[in-house]
Amino acid sequence: MERTPTAPAWKYLATIAFAGVCAWFVFRLHQRPPGLTYIDIAVHEIGHAVFRPFGEMAMLVMGSGTQVLFPLALAAFFLAVRRDLLTGAVLLVWAGEAVGDTATYVADAPYGELPLLGGAGEGDWTRILGPGHLSRMHLADDYARDLRVVAALLMLAAVGVALLGVWRSVRPAEPRQEPVPGAFTFP
């Protein structure tokens, strides 16, 4: 499969800047970047609705699970199938931000201080890690730390993909070789 046309270098550089802004919000401020807040909430709540028939635990986990897997699956599609480095890099940043957002909520599980959609009640991760399900509340900080590592790796992967896009956009075009008449070529 042929590579899709390469975007201009400035778009990849803008994606790297976007990764930096998202990383600042996730790792320093421990909150969602303003542009992704409502998208994250919508995808999270859709995950709850879709997985509600599979029981409470699946419904609780798949709020955050869908929030992470949705942009990750789209990134895989755009990178592997469409060979679109720019879109793939942006989606990897979003997936990293979603994992970082999940880390923030996991870290808050023992305290319940973050605002919840709808106001009152326990958060998903308070219920997941609490005595009604996993009884692992004492590990919330460890889980959150591990999730932040995954978030950082996804954002670094996005920067790597964007740098590959920059390189492809500024390198000289390769001369196209025409197939030899009568030679076998792969489709």
Biotite code that builds the C-alpha atoms (Angstrom):
import biotite.structure as struc

atoms = struc.array([
    struc.Atom([0.000, 0.000, 0.000], chain_id="A", res_id=1, res_name="MET", atom_name="CA", element="C"),
    struc.Atom([1.325, 3.416, -0.888], chain_id="A", res_id=2, res_name="GLU", atom_name="CA", element="C"),
    struc.Atom([1.910, 6.048, 1.708], chain_id="A", res_id=3, res_name="ARG", atom_name="CA", element="C"),
    struc.Atom([-0.610, 8.866, 1.813], chain_id="A", res_id=4, res_name="THR", atom_name="CA", element="C"),
    struc.Atom([0.730, 12.271, 0.766], chain_id="A", res_id=5, res_name="PRO", atom_name="CA", element="C"),
    struc.Atom([2.783, 13.879, 3.502], chain_id="A", res_id=6, res_name="THR", atom_name="CA", element="C"),
    struc.Atom([1.392, 16.958, 5.228], chain_id="A", res_id=7, res_name="ALA", atom_name="CA", element="C"),
    struc.Atom([3.514, 20.113, 5.462], chain_id="A", res_id=8, res_name="PRO", atom_name="CA", element="C"),
    struc.Atom([6.153, 20.072, 8.204], chain_id="A", res_id=9, res_name="ALA", atom_name="CA", element="C"),
    struc.Atom([4.422, 22.872, 10.154], chain_id="A", res_id=10, res_name="TRP", atom_name="CA", element="C"),
    struc.Atom([1.392, 20.644, 10.802], chain_id="A", res_id=11, res_name="LYS", atom_name="CA", element="C"),
    struc.Atom([3.591, 17.996, 12.396], chain_id="A", res_id=12, res_name="TYR", atom_name="CA", element="C"),
    struc.Atom([5.353, 20.663, 14.446], chain_id="A", res_id=13, res_name="LEU", atom_name="CA", element="C"),
    struc.Atom([1.941, 21.942, 15.567], chain_id="A", res_id=14, res_name="ALA", atom_name="CA", element="C"),
    struc.Atom([1.103, 18.382, 16.642], chain_id="A", res_id=15, res_name="THR", atom_name="CA", element="C"),
    struc.Atom([4.274, 18.287, 18.745], chain_id="A", res_id=16, res_name="ILE", atom_name="CA", element="C"),
    struc.Atom([3.217, 21.590, 20.337], chain_id="A", res_id=17, res_name="ALA", atom_name="CA", element="C"),
    struc.Atom([-0.259, 20.107, 20.948], chain_id="A", res_id=18, res_name="PHE", atom_name="CA", element="C"),
    struc.Atom([1.414, 17.152, 22.692], chain_id="A", res_id=19, res_name="ALA", atom_name="CA", element="C"),
    struc.Atom([3.355, 19.582, 24.871], chain_id="A", res_id=20, res_name="GLY", atom_name="CA", element="C"),
    struc.Atom([0.221, 21.498, 25.845], chain_id="A", res_id=21, res_name="VAL", atom_name="CA", element="C"),
    struc.Atom([-1.653, 18.274, 26.641], chain_id="A", res_id=22, res_name="CYS", atom_name="CA", element="C"),
    struc.Atom([1.314, 16.999, 28.660], chain_id="A", res_id=23, res_name="ALA", atom_name="CA", element="C"),
    struc.Atom([1.368, 20.269, 30.632], chain_id="A", res_id=24, res_name="TRP", atom_name="CA", element="C"),
    struc.Atom([-2.299, 19.919, 31.528], chain_id="A", res_id=25, res_name="PHE", atom_name="CA", element="C"),
    struc.Atom([-2.081, 16.200, 32.333], chain_id="A", res_id=26, res_name="VAL", atom_name="CA", element="C"),
    struc.Atom([1.212, 16.029, 34.223], chain_id="A", res_id=27, res_name="PHE", atom_name="CA", element="C"),
    struc.Atom([1.515, 19.471, 35.810], chain_id="A", res_id=28, res_name="ARG", atom_name="CA", element="C"),
    struc.Atom([-2.061, 20.653, 36.316], chain_id="A", res_id=29, res_name="LEU", atom_name="CA", element="C"),
    struc.Atom([-3.682, 17.194, 36.611], chain_id="A", res_id=30, res_name="HIS", atom_name="CA", element="C"),
    struc.Atom([-6.665, 18.212, 34.518], chain_id="A", res_id=31, res_name="GLN", atom_name="CA", element="C"),
    struc.Atom([-8.014, 17.882, 31.002], chain_id="A", res_id=32, res_name="ARG", atom_name="CA", element="C"),
    struc.Atom([-6.957, 20.351, 28.327], chain_id="A", res_id=33, res_name="PRO", atom_name="CA", element="C"),
    struc.Atom([-9.915, 22.680, 27.660], chain_id="A", res_id=34, res_name="PRO", atom_name="CA", element="C"),
    struc.Atom([-10.442, 21.534, 24.063], chain_id="A", res_id=35, res_name="GLY", atom_name="CA", element="C"),
    struc.Atom([-10.755, 17.879, 25.031], chain_id="A", res_id=36, res_name="LEU", atom_name="CA", element="C"),
    struc.Atom([-12.873, 18.155, 28.175], chain_id="A", res_id=37, res_name="THR", atom_name="CA", element="C"),
    struc.Atom([-16.307, 17.628, 26.646], chain_id="A", res_id=38, res_name="TYR", atom_name="CA", element="C"),
    struc.Atom([-15.096, 15.096, 24.080], chain_id="A", res_id=39, res_name="ILE", atom_name="CA", element="C"),
    struc.Atom([-13.525, 13.032, 26.884], chain_id="A", res_id=40, res_name="ASP", atom_name="CA", element="C"),
    struc.Atom([-16.680, 13.240, 28.988], chain_id="A", res_id=41, res_name="ILE", atom_name="CA", element="C"),
    struc.Atom([-18.905, 12.227, 26.056], chain_id="A", res_id=42, res_name="ALA", atom_name="CA", element="C"),
    struc.Atom([-16.766, 9.217, 25.106], chain_id="A", res_id=43, res_name="VAL", atom_name="CA", element="C"),
    struc.Atom([-16.477, 8.213, 28.788], chain_id="A", res_id=44, res_name="HIS", atom_name="CA", element="C"),
    struc.Atom([-20.246, 8.332, 29.319], chain_id="A", res_id=45, res_name="GLU", atom_name="CA", element="C"),
    struc.Atom([-20.920, 6.450, 26.072], chain_id="A", res_id=46, res_name="ILE", atom_name="CA", element="C"),
    struc.Atom([-18.633, 3.718, 27.406], chain_id="A", res_id=47, res_name="GLY", atom_name="CA", element="C"),
    struc.Atom([-20.776, 3.459, 30.542], chain_id="A", res_id=48, res_name="HIS", atom_name="CA", element="C"),
    struc.Atom([-23.960, 3.247, 28.475], chain_id="A", res_id=49, res_name="ALA", atom_name="CA", element="C"),
    struc.Atom([-22.646, 0.645, 26.023], chain_id="A", res_id=50, res_name="VAL", atom_name="CA", element="C"),
    struc.Atom([-21.206, -1.645, 28.708], chain_id="A", res_id=51, res_name="PHE", atom_name="CA", element="C"),
    struc.Atom([-24.028, -1.317, 31.269], chain_id="A", res_id=52, res_name="ARG", atom_name="CA", element="C"),
    struc.Atom([-25.642, -4.623, 30.113], chain_id="A", res_id=53, res_name="PRO", atom_name="CA", element="C"),
    struc.Atom([-22.430, -6.494, 31.023], chain_id="A", res_id=54, res_name="PHE", atom_name="CA", element="C"),
    struc.Atom([-22.651, -5.771, 34.737], chain_id="A", res_id=55, res_name="GLY", atom_name="CA", element="C"),
    struc.Atom([-21.630, -3.030, 37.116], chain_id="A", res_id=56, res_name="GLU", atom_name="CA", element="C"),
    struc.Atom([-17.892, -3.733, 37.051], chain_id="A", res_id=57, res_name="MET", atom_name="CA", element="C"),
    struc.Atom([-17.696, -3.710, 33.239], chain_id="A", res_id=58, res_name="ALA", atom_name="CA", element="C"),
    struc.Atom([-19.810, -0.567, 33.128], chain_id="A", res_id=59, res_name="MET", atom_name="CA", element="C"),
    struc.Atom([-17.569, 1.213, 35.643], chain_id="A", res_id=60, res_name="LEU", atom_name="CA", element="C"),
    struc.Atom([-14.258, 0.182, 34.051], chain_id="A", res_id=61, res_name="VAL", atom_name="CA", element="C"),
    struc.Atom([-15.336, 0.819, 30.494], chain_id="A", res_id=62, res_name="MET", atom_name="CA", element="C"),
    struc.Atom([-16.134, 4.469, 31.094], chain_id="A", res_id=63, res_name="GLY", atom_name="CA", element="C"),
    struc.Atom([-12.404, 5.103, 31.338], chain_id="A", res_id=64, res_name="SER", atom_name="CA", element="C"),
    struc.Atom([-11.687, 2.121, 29.082], chain_id="A", res_id=65, res_name="GLY", atom_name="CA", element="C"),
    struc.Atom([-13.697, 3.572, 26.219], chain_id="A", res_id=66, res_name="THR", atom_name="CA", element="C"),
    struc.Atom([-12.217, 7.003, 26.834], chain_id="A", res_id=67, res_name="GLN", atom_name="CA", element="C"),
    struc.Atom([-8.755, 5.476, 26.245], chain_id="A", res_id=68, res_name="VAL", atom_name="CA", element="C"),
    struc.Atom([-9.514, 2.774, 23.675], chain_id="A", res_id=69, res_name="LEU", atom_name="CA", element="C"),
    struc.Atom([-11.527, 4.980, 21.312], chain_id="A", res_id=70, res_name="PHE", atom_name="CA", element="C"),
    struc.Atom([-8.678, 7.358, 20.354], chain_id="A", res_id=71, res_name="PRO", atom_name="CA", element="C"),
    struc.Atom([-6.181, 4.488, 20.527], chain_id="A", res_id=72, res_name="LEU", atom_name="CA", element="C"),
    struc.Atom([-8.192, 2.372, 18.067], chain_id="A", res_id=73, res_name="ALA", atom_name="CA", element="C"),
    struc.Atom([-8.589, 5.358, 15.756], chain_id="A", res_id=74, res_name="LEU", atom_name="CA", element="C"),
    struc.Atom([-4.836, 6.009, 15.962], chain_id="A", res_id=75, res_name="ALA", atom_name="CA", element="C"),
    struc.Atom([-4.114, 2.389, 15.049], chain_id="A", res_id=76, res_name="ALA", atom_name="CA", element="C"),
    struc.Atom([-6.493, 2.627, 12.086], chain_id="A", res_id=77, res_name="PHE", atom_name="CA", element="C"),
    struc.Atom([-5.045, 5.871, 10.755], chain_id="A", res_id=78, res_name="PHE", atom_name="CA", element="C"),
    struc.Atom([-1.455, 4.712, 11.198], chain_id="A", res_id=79, res_name="LEU", atom_name="CA", element="C"),
    struc.Atom([-1.775, 1.106, 10.006], chain_id="A", res_id=80, res_name="ALA", atom_name="CA", element="C"),
    struc.Atom([-4.523, 1.303, 7.397], chain_id="A", res_id=81, res_name="VAL", atom_name="CA", element="C"),
    struc.Atom([-4.574, 4.860, 6.129], chain_id="A", res_id=82, res_name="ARG", atom_name="CA", element="C"),
    struc.Atom([-0.844, 5.472, 6.727], chain_id="A", res_id=83, res_name="ARG", atom_name="CA", element="C"),
    struc.Atom([-1.752, 8.967, 7.891], chain_id="A", res_id=84, res_name="ASP", atom_name="CA", element="C"),
    struc.Atom([1.021, 10.048, 10.250], chain_id="A", res_id=85, res_name="LEU", atom_name="CA", element="C"),
    struc.Atom([-0.506, 13.421, 11.098], chain_id="A", res_id=86, res_name="LEU", atom_name="CA", element="C"),
    struc.Atom([-3.906, 12.129, 12.184], chain_id="A", res_id=87, res_name="THR", atom_name="CA", element="C"),
    struc.Atom([-2.297, 9.144, 13.890], chain_id="A", res_id=88, res_name="GLY", atom_name="CA", element="C"),
    struc.Atom([-0.007, 11.412, 15.921], chain_id="A", res_id=89, res_name="ALA", atom_name="CA", element="C"),
    struc.Atom([-2.879, 13.673, 17.002], chain_id="A", res_id=90, res_name="VAL", atom_name="CA", element="C"),
    struc.Atom([-4.916, 10.643, 18.066], chain_id="A", res_id=91, res_name="LEU", atom_name="CA", element="C"),
    struc.Atom([-1.974, 9.199, 20.015], chain_id="A", res_id=92, res_name="LEU", atom_name="CA", element="C"),
    struc.Atom([-1.744, 12.499, 21.909], chain_id="A", res_id=93, res_name="VAL", atom_name="CA", element="C"),
    struc.Atom([-5.471, 12.264, 22.667], chain_id="A", res_id=94, res_name="TRP", atom_name="CA", element="C"),
    struc.Atom([-5.058, 8.653, 23.841], chain_id="A", res_id=95, res_name="ALA", atom_name="CA", element="C"),
    struc.Atom([-2.174, 9.723, 26.088], chain_id="A", res_id=96, res_name="GLY", atom_name="CA", element="C"),
    struc.Atom([-4.256, 12.552, 27.490], chain_id="A", res_id=97, res_name="GLU", atom_name="CA", element="C"),
    struc.Atom([-7.126, 10.115, 28.130], chain_id="A", res_id=98, res_name="ALA", atom_name="CA", element="C"),
    struc.Atom([-4.816, 7.748, 30.038], chain_id="A", res_id=99, res_name="VAL", atom_name="CA", element="C"),
    struc.Atom([-3.459, 10.706, 32.016], chain_id="A", res_id=100, res_name="GLY", atom_name="CA", element="C"),
    struc.Atom([-6.990, 11.821, 32.815], chain_id="A", res_id=101, res_name="ASP", atom_name="CA", element="C"),
    struc.Atom([-7.779, 8.315, 34.037], chain_id="A", res_id=102, res_name="THR", atom_name="CA", element="C"),
    struc.Atom([-4.658, 8.436, 36.230], chain_id="A", res_id=103, res_name="ALA", atom_name="CA", element="C"),
    struc.Atom([-5.914, 11.623, 37.846], chain_id="A", res_id=104, res_name="THR", atom_name="CA", element="C"),
    struc.Atom([-9.246, 9.993, 38.691], chain_id="A", res_id=105, res_name="TYR", atom_name="CA", element="C"),
    struc.Atom([-7.595, 6.808, 39.952], chain_id="A", res_id=106, res_name="VAL", atom_name="CA", element="C"),
    struc.Atom([-5.326, 8.878, 42.228], chain_id="A", res_id=107, res_name="ALA", atom_name="CA", element="C"),
    struc.Atom([-8.393, 10.700, 43.562], chain_id="A", res_id=108, res_name="ASP", atom_name="CA", element="C"),
    struc.Atom([-10.279, 7.468, 44.342], chain_id="A", res_id=109, res_name="ALA", atom_name="CA", element="C"),
    struc.Atom([-9.356, 7.384, 48.063], chain_id="A", res_id=110, res_name="PRO", atom_name="CA", element="C"),
    struc.Atom([-10.245, 11.058, 48.548], chain_id="A", res_id=111, res_name="TYR", atom_name="CA", element="C"),
    struc.Atom([-13.219, 11.776, 46.275], chain_id="A", res_id=112, res_name="GLY", atom_name="CA", element="C"),
    struc.Atom([-12.280, 15.435, 45.841], chain_id="A", res_id=113, res_name="GLU", atom_name="CA", element="C"),
    struc.Atom([-12.626, 15.784, 42.064], chain_id="A", res_id=114, res_name="LEU", atom_name="CA", element="C"),
    struc.Atom([-15.935, 17.086, 40.729], chain_id="A", res_id=115, res_name="PRO", atom_name="CA", element="C"),
    struc.Atom([-18.187, 14.440, 39.216], chain_id="A", res_id=116, res_name="LEU", atom_name="CA", element="C"),
    struc.Atom([-20.674, 14.733, 36.402], chain_id="A", res_id=117, res_name="LEU", atom_name="CA", element="C"),
    struc.Atom([-24.033, 15.048, 38.133], chain_id="A", res_id=118, res_name="GLY", atom_name="CA", element="C"),
    struc.Atom([-22.517, 16.201, 41.410], chain_id="A", res_id=119, res_name="GLY", atom_name="CA", element="C"),
    struc.Atom([-22.905, 13.814, 44.327], chain_id="A", res_id=120, res_name="ALA", atom_name="CA", element="C"),
    struc.Atom([-21.937, 10.183, 44.665], chain_id="A", res_id=121, res_name="GLY", atom_name="CA", element="C"),
    struc.Atom([-18.809, 8.106, 44.433], chain_id="A", res_id=122, res_name="GLU", atom_name="CA", element="C"),
    struc.Atom([-16.568, 8.199, 41.396], chain_id="A", res_id=123, res_name="GLY", atom_name="CA", element="C"),
    struc.Atom([-16.053, 5.182, 39.166], chain_id="A", res_id=124, res_name="ASP", atom_name="CA", element="C"),
    struc.Atom([-12.589, 4.434, 40.515], chain_id="A", res_id=125, res_name="TRP", atom_name="CA", element="C"),
    struc.Atom([-13.680, 4.826, 44.133], chain_id="A", res_id=126, res_name="THR", atom_name="CA", element="C"),
    struc.Atom([-16.234, 2.108, 43.470], chain_id="A", res_id=127, res_name="ARG", atom_name="CA", element="C"),
    struc.Atom([-13.874, -0.062, 41.373], chain_id="A", res_id=128, res_name="ILE", atom_name="CA", element="C"),
    struc.Atom([-11.030, 0.019, 43.914], chain_id="A", res_id=129, res_name="LEU", atom_name="CA", element="C"),
    struc.Atom([-13.338, -0.033, 46.942], chain_id="A", res_id=130, res_name="GLY", atom_name="CA", element="C"),
    struc.Atom([-14.595, -2.959, 49.022], chain_id="A", res_id=131, res_name="PRO", atom_name="CA", element="C"),
    struc.Atom([-17.555, -3.607, 46.719], chain_id="A", res_id=132, res_name="GLY", atom_name="CA", element="C"),
    struc.Atom([-15.286, -4.756, 43.890], chain_id="A", res_id=133, res_name="HIS", atom_name="CA", element="C"),
    struc.Atom([-11.492, -5.050, 44.000], chain_id="A", res_id=134, res_name="LEU", atom_name="CA", element="C"),
    struc.Atom([-10.682, -3.907, 47.552], chain_id="A", res_id=135, res_name="SER", atom_name="CA", element="C"),
    struc.Atom([-7.460, -2.327, 46.269], chain_id="A", res_id=136, res_name="ARG", atom_name="CA", element="C"),
    struc.Atom([-7.888, 1.281, 47.361], chain_id="A", res_id=137, res_name="MET", atom_name="CA", element="C"),
    struc.Atom([-4.446, 1.195, 48.993], chain_id="A", res_id=138, res_name="HIS", atom_name="CA", element="C"),
    struc.Atom([-2.938, 0.736, 45.512], chain_id="A", res_id=139, res_name="LEU", atom_name="CA", element="C"),
    struc.Atom([-4.608, 3.778, 43.924], chain_id="A", res_id=140, res_name="ALA", atom_name="CA", element="C"),
    struc.Atom([-1.388, 5.826, 43.896], chain_id="A", res_id=141, res_name="ASP", atom_name="CA", element="C"),
    struc.Atom([0.587, 2.960, 42.362], chain_id="A", res_id=142, res_name="ASP", atom_name="CA", element="C"),
    struc.Atom([-2.032, 2.431, 39.662], chain_id="A", res_id=143, res_name="TYR", atom_name="CA", element="C"),
    struc.Atom([-2.144, 6.160, 38.945], chain_id="A", res_id=144, res_name="ALA", atom_name="CA", element="C"),
    struc.Atom([1.656, 6.321, 38.655], chain_id="A", res_id=145, res_name="ARG", atom_name="CA", element="C"),
    struc.Atom([1.666, 3.394, 36.220], chain_id="A", res_id=146, res_name="ASP", atom_name="CA", element="C"),
    struc.Atom([-1.080, 5.019, 34.156], chain_id="A", res_id=147, res_name="LEU", atom_name="CA", element="C"),
    struc.Atom([0.920, 8.261, 34.001], chain_id="A", res_id=148, res_name="ARG", atom_name="CA", element="C"),
    struc.Atom([3.880, 6.292, 32.621], chain_id="A", res_id=149, res_name="VAL", atom_name="CA", element="C"),
    struc.Atom([1.627, 4.825, 29.921], chain_id="A", res_id=150, res_name="VAL", atom_name="CA", element="C"),
    struc.Atom([0.266, 8.316, 29.179], chain_id="A", res_id=151, res_name="ALA", atom_name="CA", element="C"),
    struc.Atom([3.794, 9.690, 28.815], chain_id="A", res_id=152, res_name="ALA", atom_name="CA", element="C"),
    struc.Atom([4.790, 6.806, 26.529], chain_id="A", res_id=153, res_name="LEU", atom_name="CA", element="C"),
    struc.Atom([1.766, 7.417, 24.286], chain_id="A", res_id=154, res_name="LEU", atom_name="CA", element="C"),
    struc.Atom([2.573, 11.117, 24.063], chain_id="A", res_id=155, res_name="MET", atom_name="CA", element="C"),
    struc.Atom([6.227, 10.352, 23.317], chain_id="A", res_id=156, res_name="LEU", atom_name="CA", element="C"),
    struc.Atom([5.099, 7.906, 20.620], chain_id="A", res_id=157, res_name="ALA", atom_name="CA", element="C"),
    struc.Atom([2.968, 10.699, 19.160], chain_id="A", res_id=158, res_name="ALA", atom_name="CA", element="C"),
    struc.Atom([5.983, 13.024, 19.115], chain_id="A", res_id=159, res_name="VAL", atom_name="CA", element="C"),
    struc.Atom([8.006, 10.264, 17.420], chain_id="A", res_id=160, res_name="GLY", atom_name="CA", element="C"),
    struc.Atom([5.343, 9.779, 14.756], chain_id="A", res_id=161, res_name="VAL", atom_name="CA", element="C"),
    struc.Atom([5.169, 13.550, 14.226], chain_id="A", res_id=162, res_name="ALA", atom_name="CA", element="C"),
    struc.Atom([8.959, 13.761, 13.891], chain_id="A", res_id=163, res_name="LEU", atom_name="CA", element="C"),
    struc.Atom([8.806, 10.985, 11.293], chain_id="A", res_id=164, res_name="LEU", atom_name="CA", element="C"),
    struc.Atom([6.210, 13.091, 9.485], chain_id="A", res_id=165, res_name="GLY", atom_name="CA", element="C"),
    struc.Atom([8.498, 16.140, 9.613], chain_id="A", res_id=166, res_name="VAL", atom_name="CA", element="C"),
    struc.Atom([11.348, 14.076, 8.202], chain_id="A", res_id=167, res_name="TRP", atom_name="CA", element="C"),
    struc.Atom([9.185, 12.684, 5.405], chain_id="A", res_id=168, res_name="ARG", atom_name="CA", element="C"),
    struc.Atom([7.833, 16.115, 4.530], chain_id="A", res_id=169, res_name="SER", atom_name="CA", element="C"),
    struc.Atom([11.253, 17.787, 4.201], chain_id="A", res_id=170, res_name="VAL", atom_name="CA", element="C"),
    struc.Atom([13.271, 15.026, 2.541], chain_id="A", res_id=171, res_name="ARG", atom_name="CA", element="C"),
    struc.Atom([13.685, 15.066, -1.220], chain_id="A", res_id=172, res_name="PRO", atom_name="CA", element="C"),
    struc.Atom([11.183, 13.046, -3.186], chain_id="A", res_id=173, res_name="ALA", atom_name="CA", element="C"),
    struc.Atom([12.379, 9.603, -4.216], chain_id="A", res_id=174, res_name="GLU", atom_name="CA", element="C"),
    struc.Atom([12.466, 9.035, -7.952], chain_id="A", res_id=175, res_name="PRO", atom_name="CA", element="C"),
    struc.Atom([9.659, 6.728, -8.997], chain_id="A", res_id=176, res_name="ARG", atom_name="CA", element="C"),
    struc.Atom([10.875, 3.619, -10.758], chain_id="A", res_id=177, res_name="GLN", atom_name="CA", element="C"),
    struc.Atom([8.618, 2.269, -13.427], chain_id="A", res_id=178, res_name="GLU", atom_name="CA", element="C"),
    struc.Atom([8.182, -1.519, -13.428], chain_id="A", res_id=179, res_name="PRO", atom_name="CA", element="C"),
    struc.Atom([10.034, -3.473, -16.079], chain_id="A", res_id=180, res_name="VAL", atom_name="CA", element="C"),
    struc.Atom([7.549, -4.599, -18.753], chain_id="A", res_id=181, res_name="PRO", atom_name="CA", element="C"),
    struc.Atom([6.674, -8.268, -18.284], chain_id="A", res_id=182, res_name="GLY", atom_name="CA", element="C"),
    struc.Atom([8.162, -8.432, -14.770], chain_id="A", res_id=183, res_name="ALA", atom_name="CA", element="C"),
    struc.Atom([6.103, -9.818, -11.910], chain_id="A", res_id=184, res_name="PHE", atom_name="CA", element="C"),
    struc.Atom([5.024, -7.151, -9.435], chain_id="A", res_id=185, res_name="THR", atom_name="CA", element="C"),
    struc.Atom([3.163, -7.508, -6.179], chain_id="A", res_id=186, res_name="PHE", atom_name="CA", element="C"),
    struc.Atom([-0.234, -5.788, -6.032], chain_id="A", res_id=187, res_name="PRO", atom_name="CA", element="C"),
])
